[in-house]
Amino acid sequence: MGPFDAATSTFAALPATVPGIASPGVAVASRLYYTKTASQPLAGVRIGIKDFFDIAGLQTSNGNRAFEDLYPPRNATALPVQRLIDAGAILVGKMKTSQFVNGEVATADWVDYHEPFNPRGDGYQDTSPSSSGPGSGMGSYPWLDLALGSDTGGSVRGPAQEALTFLPQFPPKLQTIGFPTPNTTAADSTEAEANAILLAFLAKMESFLNLTSEPVNYTALWDRVKDPSLPSLDVLLNRTYPTLISKEQAKNVRDPFYADYAAVNDGRVPFIDPVPKARWAFGDSLSASESELDIAIANKTIFQNFWETYVLSAGTNETEYCSESIILYSSGVNIFYRNTYLDPPKPPFGFDDSQISIFAEVPDFVVPLGSAAYHTE
């Protein structure tokens, strides 16, 4: 990130090359000149920003070259970024995002820009979208303190693979979803090693909190307590997420972008990566009225009410925690190479544990537990 003009509250980009040095460079502010205060607790903290958030004086790409070329530098900074600046954070630079923050996979889906490399393991695993730049940067640069991403369906949790929250008072219950047991039979040595890491972490959590964890089967619970007229969760929420993202993104991002681009390019349509194009096409295939979107919002609300009532009850005014339980779930063993060929993209139908927080509107954090050996190519 380049110089800051206090008179206009805008930033400028610095060249990525330094004379006499063959590789690109990054300008990083020294921490020696910053002192944390009550009003600026983040003074001197270096932070990277996903190139989805606007920063005054800089262009926003949204992972699309045509979008970046079309629009001039922004004249205002996005509120989340401005709050970090006001708290004293030092912006180091913008970081890559998959196109229009959709779920793209390297290398098949990333066309306009190359997905950042994952520094973990053998260095050739996918970084997971869409906050790929922030996730990769946090794992690669020891001098980077924080990175700001966004999460609609896992776009921070997937790339981050590391987050930890400290609570002033811990809830009185600890629940697990899909965790292995000591008697679980693993399919291979990698899964067995990963299961051992999970169980060891769970044992430490139980000891630290002085609690015994309770497994929760929320799909079976739903079947017991739901209105008889409602289907299973898999059926209820199968089209909910793709409907919400495709209808809203097409209306708020694609349509104005297409109109602005056509106005200065003889009516042409800009290049779009396969994934957002497939998702937008699904939205277009739905009813032109708001009924499909209304149904998706209603189904999301039904799930949120169920989760708050039967699974994750809120804390009371007399407690310092926001809910009565901590829930742990595992994303399983994921080994996915960047050079794997894929089927054509399609809307993200279905429902799984990672979507609980986006429908129930509850916090969700990723905690790094360890690494399991796998066979590298």
Stockholm file with secondary structure:
# STOCKHOLM 1.0

chainA/1-377         MGPFDAATSTFAALPATVPGIASPGVAVASRLYYTKTASQPLAGVRIGIKDFFDIAGLQTSNGNRAFEDLYPPRNATALPVQRLIDAGAILVGKMKTSQFVNGEVATADWVDYHEPFNPRGDGYQDTSPSSSGPGSGMGSYPWLDLALGSDTGGSVRGPAQEALTFLPQFPPKLQTIGFPTPNTTAADSTEAEANAILLAFLAKMESFLNLTSEPVNYTALWDRVKDPSLPSLDVLLNRTYPTLISKEQAKNVRDPFYADYAAVNDGRVPFIDPVPKARWAFGDSLSASESELDIAIANKTIFQNFWETYVLSAGTNETEYCSESIILYSSGVNIFYRNTYLDPPKPPFGFDDSQISIFAEVPDFVVPLGSAAYHTE
#=GR chainA/1-377 SS CCCEETTTTEECCCCSCCTTCSSCCCCCCCGGGCCCCSSCTTTTCEEEEETTSCCTTSCCCTTCHHHHHHSCCCSSCCHHHHHHHHTTCEEEEEECCCGGGCCCCTTTTCCSSCCCCCCSTTSCBCCCSSSHHHHHHHHHCTTCCEEECCCSSSTTHHHHCCCCCCCSSCCSEEEEESCCCTTCCCSSHHHHHHHHHHHHHHHHHHHHHTCCCEECCHHHHHHHHSCTTSCCHHHHTTTHHHHHHHHHHIIIIIHHHHHHHHHHTTTCCCCCCHHHHHHHHHHHHSCSSSHHHHHHHHHHHHHHHHIIIIISCBCCTTCSSSBSEEEEECCCCCCCBTTCCCCCCCCCCSCCGGGHHHHHTCCCCCCCCCCCCCCCC
#=GC SS_cons         CCCEETTTTEECCCCSCCTTCSSCCCCCCCGGGCCCCSSCTTTTCEEEEETTSCCTTSCCCTTCHHHHHHSCCCSSCCHHHHHHHHTTCEEEEEECCCGGGCCCCTTTTCCSSCCCCCCSTTSCBCCCSSSHHHHHHHHHCTTCCEEECCCSSSTTHHHHCCCCCCCSSCCSEEEEESCCCTTCCCSSHHHHHHHHHHHHHHHHHHHHHTCCCEECCHHHHHHHHSCTTSCCHHHHTTTHHHHHHHHHHIIIIIHHHHHHHHHHTTTCCCCCCHHHHHHHHHHHHSCSSSHHHHHHHHHHHHHHHHIIIIISCBCCTTCSSSBSEEEEECCCCCCCBTTCCCCCCCCCCSCCGGGHHHHHTCCCCCCCCCCCCCCCC
//
